[in-house]
Amino acid sequence: MKKLILPMLAVIAGLAFSAFTLPQEKSNTANGYYWYVVQGDQAIPEQLISETPISREDAIDMSPCPSGSGDDCLRGFSLPITENESSSGDVTPVKKP
Amino acid sequence: MKQRSFPSLPLLAASFLILLFVYTACSKLLHASQFIQTMRLTPFAGRFASSLAWMVPGIELLISMLLFLPSTRRRGLFYAFLLMLSFTLYVGAMLLLLPNLPCSCGGVIKSMGWKTHLVFNAACTLLAWTGWRVSSNDRRTSNLLLQ
């Protein structure tokens, strides 16, 4: 029985931690966007920066834009895209400096 | 005088790995749609994303059950070692090939960078291997004592 106490505590802790991290991730969804790197004139689904919605500032931190002509560098969408997207997204795009 | 006994290394390793697997498996299952979406982006798993999204947490929970029971703990530690080794190789490959892609991991582990994740996985792999080796040696010693 003694040999089961520690594993039992581990199971309970694992379940508890996974339950408590849920609300925090949900709150991110309300404030953020799915950000994609723009290639040419299109946002590319494979170039998703973070699988959870994140703020504009976090997107810039995670994928710094190379200097360029002021073209779009990152575009944010409310929902994940599955195909190349030429629209400017659901929020003001991040431009190349 | 009553001697105070400390938990053995295999028991500690098994308990930590149970915590890790139960936590990450439940997080993946609770966010199944996000997990599938990220898996689709990875070149190695793209086609099998949906199947893998259920299989990976399923295997983690199965190994947790093996680790939980004293009679199957040694086998559980070996399978945990194999699983962590495969995760470590996957993270290593992602770090080399596609460092910009998000991690399809469970819970707070996905907020680690790829490099931190690689070190964490390597440490867990080493822990599982050490636990398995120690429990194998303990078993051999007790068999010799019985003979």
gemmi code that builds the backbone of each chain (N, CA, C; Angstrom):
import gemmi

chains = {
    "A": [
        ("MET", (0.826, -1.211, 0.000), (0.000, 0.000, 0.000), (0.860, 1.261, 0.000)),
        ("LYS", (1.993, 1.209, 0.795), (2.892, 2.346, 0.886), (3.422, 2.734, -0.493)),
        ("LYS", (3.663, 1.702, -1.337), (4.243, 1.933, -2.661), (3.247, 2.584, -3.618)),
        ("LEU", (1.998, 2.688, -3.189), (0.974, 3.274, -4.065), (0.649, 4.724, -3.702)),
        ("ILE", (1.112, 5.149, -2.512), (0.735, 6.497, -2.052), (1.314, 7.583, -2.966)),
        ("LEU", (2.624, 7.487, -3.225), (3.292, 8.506, -4.059), (2.722, 8.535, -5.494)),
        ("PRO", (2.596, 7.361, -6.169), (1.978, 7.384, -7.508), (0.551, 7.927, -7.497)),
        ("MET", (-0.189, 7.623, -6.406), (-1.567, 8.123, -6.329), (-1.581, 9.655, -6.231)),
        ("LEU", (-0.657, 10.192, -5.427), (-0.534, 11.653, -5.315), (-0.164, 12.262, -6.670)),
        ("ALA", (0.696, 11.545, -7.412), (1.121, 12.039, -8.737), (-0.061, 12.100, -9.694)),
        ("VAL", (-0.926, 11.079, -9.666), (-2.116, 11.070, -10.539), (-3.024, 12.252, -10.189)),
        ("ILE", (-3.254, 12.435, -8.889), (-4.142, 13.525, -8.438), (-3.555, 14.886, -8.844)),
        ("ALA", (-2.235, 15.051, -8.632), (-1.587, 16.324, -8.992), (-1.663, 16.559, -10.503)),
        ("GLY", (-1.431, 15.512, -11.290), (-1.494, 15.634, -12.759), (-2.872, 16.086, -13.215)),
        ("LEU", (-3.902, 15.464, -12.645), (-5.282, 15.836, -13.007), (-5.591, 17.258, -12.568)),
        ("ALA", (-5.142, 17.607, -11.356), (-5.422, 18.950, -10.824), (-4.730, 20.029, -11.657)),
        ("PHE", (-3.456, 19.811, -11.974), (-2.717, 20.816, -12.756), (-3.353, 21.022, -14.126)),
        ("SER", (-3.738, 19.915, -14.783), (-4.320, 20.067, -16.127), (-5.658, 20.792, -16.051)),
        ("ALA", (-6.396, 20.596, -14.963), (-7.683, 21.292, -14.806), (-7.471, 22.776, -14.552)),
        ("PHE", (-6.442, 23.113, -13.768), (-6.224, 24.519, -13.417), (-5.590, 25.336, -14.536)),
        ("THR", (-4.927, 24.696, -15.492), (-4.314, 25.466, -16.582), (-5.348, 25.811, -17.653)),
        ("LEU", (-6.510, 25.174, -17.611), (-7.543, 25.395, -18.633), (-8.074, 26.827, -18.689)),
        ("PRO", (-8.499, 27.444, -17.568), (-9.068, 28.797, -17.654), (-8.078, 29.824, -18.179)),
        ("GLN", (-6.798, 29.668, -17.821), (-5.783, 30.620, -18.272), (-5.665, 30.612, -19.792)),
        ("GLU", (-5.673, 29.395, -20.388), (-5.553, 29.321, -21.842), (-6.802, 29.854, -22.524)),
        ("LYS", (-7.975, 29.669, -21.860), (-9.217, 30.176, -22.444), (-9.206, 31.702, -22.487)),
        ("SER", (-8.632, 32.334, -21.440), (-8.636, 33.785, -21.414), (-7.764, 34.365, -22.525)),
        ("ASN", (-6.711, 33.623, -22.927), (-5.883, 34.081, -24.046), (-6.691, 34.145, -25.331)),
        ("THR", (-7.612, 33.180, -25.514), (-8.393, 33.115, -26.742), (-9.220, 34.372, -26.936)),
        ("ALA", (-9.699, 34.948, -25.800), (-10.557, 36.123, -25.904), (-9.784, 37.360, -26.348)),
        ("ASN", (-8.488, 37.447, -26.016), (-7.740, 38.674, -26.283), (-6.857, 38.615, -27.530)),
        ("GLY", (-6.514, 37.450, -27.994), (-5.491, 37.344, -29.025), (-5.987, 36.922, -30.392)),
        ("TYR", (-5.034, 36.788, -31.298), (-5.303, 36.375, -32.670), (-4.319, 35.282, -33.058)),
        ("TYR", (-4.663, 34.561, -34.107), (-3.723, 33.606, -34.693), (-2.886, 34.383, -35.708)),
        ("TRP", (-1.585, 34.464, -35.455), (-0.717, 35.278, -36.303), (0.066, 34.408, -37.285)),
        ("TYR", (0.119, 34.859, -38.534), (0.808, 34.116, -39.587), (1.856, 34.996, -40.266)),
        ("VAL", (2.977, 34.387, -40.634), (3.999, 35.101, -41.393), (3.487, 35.252, -42.827)),
        ("VAL", (3.699, 36.433, -43.404), (3.240, 36.694, -44.776), (4.393, 36.437, -45.747)),
        ("GLN", (4.095, 35.645, -46.780), (5.079, 35.421, -47.847), (4.462, 35.934, -49.138)),
        ("GLY", (5.172, 36.828, -49.836), (4.589, 37.479, -51.006), (3.467, 38.362, -50.514)),
        ("ASP", (2.222, 38.021, -50.910), (1.092, 38.802, -50.437), (0.105, 37.934, -49.650)),
        ("GLN", (0.584, 36.751, -49.225), (-0.361, 35.822, -48.617), (0.093, 35.336, -47.241)),
        ("ALA", (-0.873, 35.202, -46.348), (-0.590, 34.573, -45.050), (-0.599, 33.061, -45.275)),
        ("ILE", (0.422, 32.394, -44.750), (0.606, 30.958, -45.027), (0.224, 30.138, -43.791)),
        ("PRO", (-0.712, 29.181, -43.934), (-1.146, 28.392, -42.758), (0.011, 27.699, -42.035)),
        ("GLU", (0.981, 27.223, -42.796), (2.115, 26.504, -42.184), (3.006, 27.437, -41.354)),
        ("GLN", (2.857, 28.741, -41.559), (3.704, 29.708, -40.855), (2.982, 30.324, -39.652)),
        ("LEU", (2.180, 29.499, -38.981), (1.501, 29.943, -37.766), (2.543, 30.145, -36.660)),
        ("ILE", (2.458, 31.273, -35.970), (3.471, 31.581, -34.956), (3.198, 30.854, -33.647)),
        ("SER", (1.940, 30.849, -33.220), (1.609, 30.173, -31.961), (0.260, 29.493, -32.116)),
        ("GLU", (0.144, 28.293, -31.602), (-1.114, 27.564, -31.758), (-2.244, 28.159, -30.934)),
        ("THR", (-1.901, 28.967, -29.915), (-2.940, 29.651, -29.143), (-2.972, 31.119, -29.571)),
        ("PRO", (-4.141, 31.756, -29.505), (-4.218, 33.171, -29.899), (-3.324, 34.031, -28.997)),
        ("ILE", (-2.581, 34.937, -29.615), (-1.663, 35.783, -28.832), (-1.821, 37.247, -29.254)),
        ("SER", (-1.306, 38.142, -28.447), (-1.423, 39.575, -28.733), (-0.443, 39.968, -29.850)),
        ("ARG", (-0.648, 41.151, -30.390), (0.219, 41.700, -31.436), (1.676, 41.789, -30.941)),
        ("GLU", (1.849, 42.264, -29.698), (3.200, 42.437, -29.121), (3.909, 41.081, -28.996)),
        ("ASP", (3.161, 40.078, -28.514), (3.757, 38.745, -28.366), (4.142, 38.179, -29.729)),
        ("ALA", (3.291, 38.434, -30.743), (3.579, 37.926, -32.094), (4.872, 38.540, -32.630)),
        ("ILE", (5.056, 39.847, -32.395), (6.274, 40.533, -32.860), (7.498, 39.980, -32.125)),
        ("ASP", (7.326, 39.711, -30.816), (8.438, 39.148, -30.034), (8.825, 37.772, -30.541)),
        ("MET", (7.812, 36.970, -30.877), (8.076, 35.572, -31.268), (8.596, 35.454, -32.690)),
        ("SER", (8.233, 36.406, -33.545), (8.684, 36.341, -34.936), (9.068, 37.742, -35.413)),
        ("PRO", (10.274, 38.192, -35.015), (10.684, 39.554, -35.391), (10.679, 39.733, -36.917)),
        ("CYS", (10.204, 40.892, -37.376), (10.104, 41.131, -38.817), (11.428, 41.636, -39.375)),
        ("PRO", (11.836, 41.099, -40.532), (13.042, 41.638, -41.168), (12.725, 43.026, -41.726)),
        ("SER", (13.737, 43.889, -41.831), (13.468, 45.218, -42.382), (13.121, 45.074, -43.867)),
        ("GLY", (12.242, 45.913, -44.322), (11.787, 45.799, -45.714), (11.090, 47.050, -46.169)),
        ("SER", (10.201, 46.884, -47.116), (9.599, 48.025, -47.798), (8.314, 48.519, -47.147)),
        ("GLY", (8.011, 48.039, -45.966), (6.737, 48.421, -45.351), (5.614, 47.486, -45.742)),
        ("ASP", (5.962, 46.376, -46.383), (4.941, 45.362, -46.711), (4.476, 44.673, -45.437)),
        ("ASP", (3.364, 43.920, -45.543), (2.896, 43.149, -44.384), (3.929, 42.095, -44.004)),
        ("CYS", (4.136, 41.954, -42.703), (5.062, 40.933, -42.200), (4.272, 39.830, -41.494)),
        ("LEU", (3.320, 40.256, -40.651), (2.471, 39.302, -39.921), (1.018, 39.727, -40.050)),
        ("ARG", (0.133, 38.743, -40.198), (-1.305, 39.057, -40.212), (-2.017, 38.220, -39.153)),
        ("GLY", (-2.961, 38.863, -38.462), (-3.690, 38.179, -37.396), (-5.103, 37.831, -37.811)),
        ("PHE", (-5.541, 36.624, -37.431), (-6.892, 36.160, -37.758), (-7.586, 35.672, -36.485)),
        ("SER", (-8.902, 35.871, -36.415), (-9.662, 35.420, -35.241), (-9.688, 33.899, -35.147)),
        ("LEU", (-9.739, 33.245, -36.322), (-9.755, 31.783, -36.374), (-8.567, 31.295, -37.198)),
        ("PRO", (-8.082, 30.082, -36.936), (-6.957, 29.577, -37.733), (-7.340, 29.457, -39.209)),
        ("ILE", (-6.412, 29.745, -40.094), (-6.687, 29.607, -41.536), (-6.158, 28.245, -42.006)),
        ("THR", (-6.771, 27.712, -43.039), (-6.336, 26.400, -43.528), (-5.724, 26.498, -44.933)),
        ("GLU", (-5.984, 27.651, -45.612), (-5.423, 27.857, -46.952), (-4.725, 29.208, -46.990)),
        ("ASN", (-3.859, 29.391, -47.996), (-3.202, 30.693, -48.145), (-4.263, 31.794, -48.198)),
        ("GLU", (-4.013, 32.884, -47.467), (-5.030, 33.932, -47.326), (-4.452, 35.272, -47.782)),
        ("SER", (-5.121, 35.914, -48.744), (-4.591, 37.180, -49.253), (-5.233, 38.396, -48.570)),
        ("SER", (-6.285, 38.172, -47.768), (-6.893, 39.322, -47.065), (-5.961, 39.792, -45.951)),
        ("SER", (-6.218, 41.019, -45.461), (-5.294, 41.592, -44.468), (-5.553, 41.068, -43.055)),
        ("GLY", (-6.524, 40.189, -42.901), (-6.795, 39.592, -41.595), (-7.812, 40.375, -40.790)),
        ("ASP", (-7.983, 39.996, -39.517), (-9.024, 40.576, -38.661), (-8.478, 41.685, -37.757)),
        ("VAL", (-7.215, 42.016, -37.909), (-6.607, 43.058, -37.085), (-5.534, 43.723, -37.958)),
        ("THR", (-5.150, 44.950, -37.622), (-4.150, 45.648, -38.434), (-2.873, 44.822, -38.535)),
        ("PRO", (-2.424, 44.532, -39.750), (-1.218, 43.691, -39.892), (0.028, 44.388, -39.346)),
        ("VAL", (1.032, 43.577, -39.011), (2.332, 44.118, -38.601), (3.136, 44.332, -39.886)),
        ("LYS", (3.655, 45.552, -40.042), (4.395, 45.885, -41.269), (5.900, 45.681, -41.055)),
        ("LYS", (6.599, 45.418, -42.152), (8.059, 45.342, -42.083), (8.622, 46.744, -41.820)),
        ("PRO", (9.514, 46.894, -40.844), (10.001, 48.248, -40.513), (10.831, 48.851, -41.662)),
    ],
    "B": [
        ("MET", (14.885, 0.869, 17.650), (14.597, 2.185, 17.064), (13.998, 2.021, 15.662)),
        ("LYS", (12.961, 2.770, 15.413), (12.306, 2.627, 14.111), (13.122, 3.337, 13.019)),
        ("GLN", (13.427, 2.587, 11.957), (14.229, 3.172, 10.878), (13.314, 3.878, 9.871)),
        ("ARG", (13.725, 5.079, 9.485), (12.903, 5.851, 8.545), (13.257, 5.412, 7.126)),
        ("SER", (12.254, 5.048, 6.342), (12.557, 4.591, 4.969), (12.203, 5.665, 3.953)),
        ("PHE", (13.104, 5.872, 2.979), (12.882, 6.856, 1.922), (12.382, 6.134, 0.675)),
        ("PRO", (11.587, 6.803, -0.148), (11.131, 6.149, -1.366), (12.324, 5.824, -2.270)),
        ("SER", (12.268, 4.679, -2.953), (13.375, 4.276, -3.822), (13.389, 5.126, -5.093)),
        ("LEU", (14.516, 5.096, -5.796), (14.636, 5.897, -7.035), (13.599, 5.490, -8.090)),
        ("PRO", (13.397, 4.154, -8.337), (12.366, 3.799, -9.322), (10.983, 4.319, -8.948)),
        ("LEU", (10.668, 4.306, -7.643), (9.349, 4.804, -7.205), (9.235, 6.314, -7.435)),
        ("LEU", (10.302, 7.039, -7.122), (10.295, 8.499, -7.334), (10.215, 8.825, -8.822)),
        ("ALA", (11.020, 8.094, -9.630), (11.021, 8.320, -11.088), (9.632, 8.013, -11.653)),
        ("ALA", (9.055, 6.885, -11.218), (7.734, 6.486, -11.724), (6.684, 7.537, -11.342)),
        ("SER", (6.757, 8.036, -10.115), (5.764, 9.021, -9.661), (5.876, 10.319, -10.452)),
        ("PHE", (7.103, 10.771, -10.695), (7.290, 12.000, -11.481), (6.769, 11.799, -12.913)),
        ("LEU", (7.075, 10.623, -13.493), (6.636, 10.377, -14.873), (5.112, 10.233, -14.960)),
        ("ILE", (4.492, 9.668, -13.912), (3.022, 9.588, -13.875), (2.447, 11.005, -13.878)),
        ("LEU", (3.006, 11.860, -13.021), (2.554, 13.254, -12.944), (2.664, 13.918, -14.322)),
        ("LEU", (3.817, 13.738, -14.954), (4.067, 14.349, -16.264), (3.099, 13.819, -17.326)),
        ("PHE", (2.952, 12.486, -17.405), (2.115, 11.884, -18.456), (0.631, 12.173, -18.242)),
        ("VAL", (0.170, 12.095, -16.984), (-1.254, 12.358, -16.717), (-1.559, 13.823, -17.031)),
        ("TYR", (-0.665, 14.715, -16.613), (-0.864, 16.149, -16.858), (-0.897, 16.463, -18.365)),
        ("THR", (0.132, 15.982, -19.091), (0.196, 16.327, -20.519), (-0.915, 15.626, -21.312)),
        ("ALA", (-1.228, 14.372, -20.946), (-2.285, 13.652, -21.676), (-3.623, 14.348, -21.481)),
        ("CYS", (-3.937, 14.733, -20.229), (-5.223, 15.402, -19.968), (-5.278, 16.763, -20.668)),
        ("SER", (-4.161, 17.497, -20.655), (-4.134, 18.795, -21.338), (-4.369, 18.615, -22.837)),
        ("LYS", (-3.758, 17.573, -23.425), (-3.950, 17.323, -24.867), (-5.400, 16.960, -25.160)),
        ("LEU", (-5.979, 16.127, -24.305), (-7.367, 15.698, -24.532), (-8.352, 16.849, -24.322)),
        ("LEU", (-8.053, 17.724, -23.356), (-8.936, 18.864, -23.095), (-8.880, 19.886, -24.235)),
        ("HIS", (-7.735, 19.924, -24.945), (-7.576, 20.860, -26.066), (-7.351, 20.078, -27.349)),
        ("ALA", (-8.157, 19.038, -27.547), (-7.933, 18.116, -28.669), (-7.917, 18.835, -30.016)),
        ("SER", (-8.840, 19.777, -30.226), (-8.911, 20.428, -31.541), (-7.648, 21.241, -31.828)),
        ("GLN", (-7.148, 21.951, -30.804), (-5.905, 22.731, -30.967), (-4.724, 21.800, -31.218)),
        ("PHE", (-4.716, 20.691, -30.491), (-3.627, 19.722, -30.608), (-3.594, 19.141, -32.034)),
        ("ILE", (-4.770, 18.798, -32.564), (-4.847, 18.245, -33.926), (-4.368, 19.285, -34.939)),
        ("GLN", (-4.805, 20.536, -34.734), (-4.420, 21.629, -35.641), (-2.896, 21.779, -35.709)),
        ("THR", (-2.245, 21.739, -34.544), (-0.782, 21.891, -34.513), (-0.103, 20.679, -35.108)),
        ("MET", (-0.647, 19.505, -34.840), (-0.060, 18.272, -35.396), (-0.107, 18.303, -36.929)),
        ("ARG", (-1.189, 18.901, -37.454), (-1.336, 18.984, -38.917), (-0.215, 19.803, -39.545)),
        ("LEU", (0.310, 20.753, -38.782), (1.346, 21.638, -39.311), (2.713, 20.953, -39.378)),
        ("THR", (2.888, 19.880, -38.586), (4.205, 19.241, -38.549), (4.356, 18.291, -39.735)),
        ("PRO", (5.490, 18.371, -40.437), (5.657, 17.585, -41.647), (5.675, 16.077, -41.403)),
        ("PHE", (6.119, 15.646, -40.223), (6.219, 14.200, -39.978), (4.855, 13.580, -39.683)),
        ("ALA", (3.956, 14.401, -39.117), (2.708, 13.838, -38.601), (1.480, 14.291, -39.370)),
        ("GLY", (1.665, 15.241, -40.288), (0.547, 15.876, -40.983), (-0.599, 14.952, -41.374)),
        ("ARG", (-0.311, 13.864, -42.095), (-1.357, 12.977, -42.621), (-2.062, 12.190, -41.516)),
        ("PHE", (-1.308, 11.887, -40.461), (-1.862, 11.044, -39.392), (-2.232, 11.870, -38.162)),
        ("ALA", (-2.388, 13.183, -38.360), (-2.588, 14.097, -37.225), (-3.731, 13.657, -36.312)),
        ("SER", (-4.897, 13.342, -36.910), (-6.063, 13.007, -36.082), (-5.812, 11.739, -35.274)),
        ("SER", (-5.251, 10.704, -35.938), (-4.997, 9.443, -35.217), (-3.974, 9.659, -34.118)),
        ("LEU", (-2.891, 10.375, -34.460), (-1.826, 10.602, -33.470), (-2.323, 11.419, -32.285)),
        ("ALA", (-3.245, 12.354, -32.584), (-3.750, 13.228, -31.513), (-4.469, 12.434, -30.428)),
        ("TRP", (-5.035, 11.280, -30.759), (-5.679, 10.428, -29.752), (-4.709, 9.366, -29.237)),
        ("MET", (-3.813, 8.921, -30.140), (-2.896, 7.836, -29.793), (-1.862, 8.273, -28.742)),
        ("VAL", (-1.292, 9.471, -28.925), (-0.216, 9.928, -28.026), (-0.708, 10.035, -26.573)),
        ("PRO", (-1.820, 10.771, -26.297), (-2.286, 10.791, -24.904), (-2.726, 9.419, -24.406)),
        ("GLY", (-3.265, 8.583, -25.321), (-3.666, 7.218, -24.943), (-2.469, 6.417, -24.459)),
        ("ILE", (-1.357, 6.499, -25.200), (-0.137, 5.776, -24.813), (0.401, 6.321, -23.495)),
        ("GLU", (0.343, 7.645, -23.338), (0.828, 8.254, -22.086), (0.028, 7.749, -20.881)),
        ("LEU", (-1.295, 7.642, -21.050), (-2.130, 7.169, -19.934), (-1.900, 5.682, -19.661)),
        ("LEU", (-1.674, 4.916, -20.746), (-1.401, 3.477, -20.614), (-0.093, 3.253, -19.843)),
        ("ILE", (0.930, 4.021, -20.195), (2.224, 3.895, -19.504), (2.075, 4.347, -18.044)),
        ("SER", (1.243, 5.365, -17.808), (0.999, 5.810, -16.425), (0.414, 4.677, -15.600)),
        ("MET", (-0.491, 3.888, -16.217), (-1.079, 2.750, -15.500), (-0.020, 1.702, -15.172)),
        ("LEU", (0.878, 1.444, -16.145), (1.966, 0.481, -15.901), (2.875, 0.973, -14.774)),
        ("LEU", (3.136, 2.287, -14.766), (4.011, 2.866, -13.738), (3.340, 2.850, -12.361)),
        ("PHE", (2.029, 2.920, -12.361), (1.273, 2.993, -11.104), (1.357, 1.686, -10.309)),
        ("LEU", (1.201, 0.565, -11.001), (1.164, -0.731, -10.306), (2.575, -1.243, -10.035)),
        ("PRO", (2.888, -1.621, -8.782), (4.240, -2.109, -8.467), (4.658, -3.292, -9.339)),
        ("SER", (3.717, -4.172, -9.700), (4.071, -5.370, -10.474), (4.484, -5.047, -11.918)),
        ("THR", (4.022, -3.910, -12.456), (4.349, -3.566, -13.852), (5.237, -2.317, -13.937)),
        ("ARG", (5.703, -1.846, -12.799), (6.443, -0.568, -12.759), (7.732, -0.617, -13.579)),
        ("ARG", (8.472, -1.731, -13.475), (9.751, -1.841, -14.191), (9.505, -1.757, -15.713)),
        ("ARG", (8.486, -2.476, -16.179), (8.122, -2.444, -17.605), (7.667, -1.026, -17.991)),
        ("GLY", (6.904, -0.404, -17.105), (6.429, 0.966, -17.341), (7.577, 1.941, -17.496)),
        ("LEU", (8.607, 1.776, -16.657), (9.772, 2.666, -16.743), (10.489, 2.484, -18.078)),
        ("PHE", (10.544, 1.237, -18.558), (11.193, 0.981, -19.845), (10.398, 1.632, -20.990)),
        ("TYR", (9.063, 1.460, -20.976), (8.235, 2.069, -22.027), (8.255, 3.596, -21.929)),
        ("ALA", (8.313, 4.106, -20.697), (8.408, 5.567, -20.501), (9.719, 6.076, -21.093)),
        ("PHE", (10.784, 5.291, -20.896), (12.086, 5.654, -21.480), (11.976, 5.713, -23.011)),
        ("LEU", (11.355, 4.678, -23.611), (11.212, 4.659, -25.084), (10.374, 5.838, -25.577)),
        ("LEU", (9.271, 6.130, -24.868), (8.398, 7.239, -25.278), (9.128, 8.577, -25.157)),
        ("MET", (9.820, 8.784, -24.036), (10.534, 10.050, -23.839), (11.676, 10.182, -24.844)),
        ("LEU", (12.307, 9.048, -25.175), (13.380, 9.084, -26.178), (12.818, 9.522, -27.534)),
        ("SER", (11.649, 8.976, -27.899), (11.057, 9.358, -29.187), (10.642, 10.833, -29.173)),
        ("PHE", (10.112, 11.326, -28.052), (9.758, 12.751, -27.935), (11.023, 13.618, -28.073)),
        ("THR", (12.108, 13.160, -27.432), (13.361, 13.931, -27.476), (13.886, 14.008, -28.910)),
        ("LEU", (13.829, 12.871, -29.621), (14.292, 12.863, -31.021), (13.410, 13.765, -31.885)),
        ("TYR", (12.100, 13.743, -31.616), (11.157, 14.590, -32.362), (11.472, 16.074, -32.131)),
        ("VAL", (11.673, 16.434, -30.850), (11.976, 17.838, -30.524), (13.315, 18.241, -31.149)),
        ("GLY", (14.291, 17.328, -31.115), (15.592, 17.599, -31.737), (15.444, 17.851, -33.232)),
        ("ALA", (14.623, 17.020, -33.889), (14.397, 17.189, -35.330), (13.686, 18.506, -35.622)),
        ("MET", (12.699, 18.853, -34.787), (11.969, 20.109, -34.982), (12.893, 21.308, -34.790)),
        ("LEU", (13.779, 21.198, -33.807), (14.724, 22.284, -33.522), (15.654, 22.513, -34.715)),
        ("LEU", (16.034, 21.415, -35.364), (16.940, 21.524, -36.512), (16.211, 21.978, -37.768)),
        ("LEU", (15.000, 21.450, -37.971), (14.322, 21.675, -39.251), (13.321, 22.833, -39.241)),
        ("LEU", (12.483, 22.906, -38.194), (11.388, 23.889, -38.195), (11.258, 24.600, -36.852)),
        ("PRO", (12.272, 25.373, -36.437), (12.211, 25.996, -35.114), (11.101, 27.031, -34.952)),
        ("ASN", (10.485, 27.481, -36.060), (9.437, 28.508, -35.948), (8.051, 27.942, -35.679)),
        ("LEU", (7.918, 26.615, -35.856), (6.594, 26.028, -35.661), (6.256, 25.922, -34.176)),
        ("PRO", (4.950, 26.063, -33.816), (4.586, 25.889, -32.413), (4.693, 24.431, -32.005)),
        ("CYS", (4.834, 24.206, -30.704), (4.978, 22.837, -30.196), (3.598, 22.212, -29.988)),
        ("SER", (3.444, 20.958, -30.396), (2.169, 20.259, -30.175), (2.251, 19.482, -28.866)),
        ("CYS", (2.566, 20.203, -27.783), (2.751, 19.547, -26.494), (1.576, 19.881, -25.584)),
        ("GLY", (1.544, 19.220, -24.442), (0.421, 19.435, -23.531), (0.735, 20.421, -22.422)),
        ("GLY", (-0.244, 21.261, -22.047), (-0.112, 22.132, -20.884), (0.972, 23.173, -20.989)),
        ("VAL", (1.588, 23.466, -19.830), (2.592, 24.547, -19.795), (3.856, 24.168, -20.571)),
        ("ILE", (4.007, 22.891, -20.905), (5.225, 22.444, -21.592), (5.335, 23.095, -22.975)),
        ("LYS", (4.179, 23.421, -23.573), (4.242, 24.045, -24.899), (4.718, 25.500, -24.826)),
        ("SER", (4.704, 26.074, -23.615), (5.206, 27.450, -23.488), (6.736, 27.486, -23.358)),
        ("MET", (7.358, 26.321, -23.209), (8.832, 26.266, -23.208), (9.314, 26.502, -24.637)),
        ("GLY", (10.484, 27.073, -24.785), (11.069, 27.169, -26.125), (11.528, 25.774, -26.546)),
        ("TRP", (11.862, 25.620, -27.832), (12.293, 24.292, -28.311), (13.551, 23.810, -27.574)),
        ("LYS", (14.496, 24.730, -27.300), (15.754, 24.320, -26.649), (15.506, 23.854, -25.212)),
        ("THR", (14.703, 24.650, -24.471), (14.369, 24.267, -23.085), (13.642, 22.928, -23.088)),
        ("HIS", (12.753, 22.783, -24.074), (11.970, 21.549, -24.179), (12.888, 20.347, -24.436)),
        ("LEU", (13.895, 20.556, -25.265), (14.841, 19.467, -25.574), (15.595, 19.040, -24.306)),
        ("VAL", (16.051, 20.021, -23.536), (16.790, 19.723, -22.291), (15.865, 19.006, -21.297)),
        ("PHE", (14.625, 19.513, -21.175), (13.651, 18.906, -20.259), (13.370, 17.455, -20.659)),
        ("ASN", (13.150, 17.223, -21.956), (12.861, 15.865, -22.429), (14.055, 14.942, -22.218)),
        ("ALA", (15.260, 15.465, -22.486), (16.465, 14.646, -22.307), (16.614, 14.254, -20.838)),
        ("ALA", (16.316, 15.191, -19.924), (16.403, 14.905, -18.479), (15.375, 13.839, -18.084)),
        ("CYS", (14.168, 13.938, -18.636), (13.126, 12.945, -18.321), (13.487, 11.578, -18.889)),
        ("THR", (14.102, 11.563, -20.087), (14.538, 10.300, -20.696), (15.582, 9.639, -19.799)),
        ("LEU", (16.526, 10.437, -19.330), (17.593, 9.937, -18.453), (16.999, 9.409, -17.142)),
        ("LEU", (16.017, 10.129, -16.620), (15.364, 9.714, -15.364), (14.669, 8.354, -15.547)),
        ("ALA", (13.943, 8.214, -16.660), (13.229, 6.952, -16.916), (14.229, 5.808, -17.089)),
        ("TRP", (15.311, 6.063, -17.813), (16.325, 5.025, -18.056), (16.990, 4.618, -16.730)),
        ("THR", (17.347, 5.628, -15.912), (18.000, 5.345, -14.629), (17.055, 4.535, -13.730)),
        ("GLY", (15.789, 4.950, -13.674), (14.799, 4.229, -12.867), (14.667, 2.787, -13.314)),
        ("TRP", (14.640, 2.585, -14.635), (14.501, 1.230, -15.175), (15.731, 0.389, -14.840)),
        ("ARG", (16.937, 0.977, -14.997), (18.178, 0.234, -14.723), (18.261, -0.147, -13.244)),
        ("VAL", (17.950, 0.815, -12.376), (18.027, 0.551, -10.928), (17.025, -0.537, -10.535)),
        ("SER", (15.808, -0.456, -11.080), (14.811, -1.468, -10.702), (15.189, -2.839, -11.275)),
        ("SER", (15.869, -2.858, -12.438), (16.346, -4.136, -13.005), (17.426, -4.728, -12.111)),
        ("ASN", (18.340, -3.874, -11.628), (19.411, -4.346, -10.738), (18.837, -4.856, -9.413)),
        ("ASP", (17.828, -4.114, -8.869), (17.195, -4.537, -7.616), (16.571, -5.921, -7.780)),
        ("ARG", (15.925, -6.116, -8.932), (15.241, -7.382, -9.195), (16.254, -8.528, -9.274)),
        ("ARG", (17.401, -8.239, -9.976), (18.442, -9.256, -10.130), (19.018, -9.631, -8.754)),
        ("THR", (19.249, -8.596, -7.933), (19.807, -8.845, -6.588), (18.853, -9.693, -5.758)),
        ("SER", (17.553, -9.349, -5.789), (16.603, -10.124, -4.971), (16.467, -11.553, -5.501)),
        ("ASN", (16.601, -11.753, -6.829), (16.567, -13.107, -7.399), (17.757, -13.921, -6.912)),
        ("LEU", (18.947, -13.275, -6.855), (20.160, -13.965, -6.411), (20.042, -14.355, -4.939)),
        ("LEU", (19.433, -13.455, -4.143), (19.267, -13.731, -2.715), (18.303, -14.898, -2.482)),
        ("LEU", (17.332, -15.017, -3.375), (16.354, -16.103, -3.235), (16.942, -17.455, -3.604)),
        ("GLN", (17.961, -17.454, -4.516), (18.527, -18.728, -4.988), (19.338, -19.433, -3.896)),
    ],
}
model = gemmi.Model(1)
for chain_id, residues in chains.items():
    chain = gemmi.Chain(chain_id)
    for i, (resn, *xyz) in enumerate(residues, 1):
        res = gemmi.Residue()
        res.name, res.seqid = resn, gemmi.SeqId(i, " ")
        for name, pos in zip(("N", "CA", "C"), xyz):
            atom = gemmi.Atom()
            atom.name, atom.element = name, gemmi.Element(name[0])
            atom.pos, atom.b_iso = gemmi.Position(*pos), 0.0
            res.add_atom(atom)
        chain.add_residue(res)
    model.add_chain(chain)
structure = gemmi.Structure()
structure.add_model(model)
structure.setup_entities()
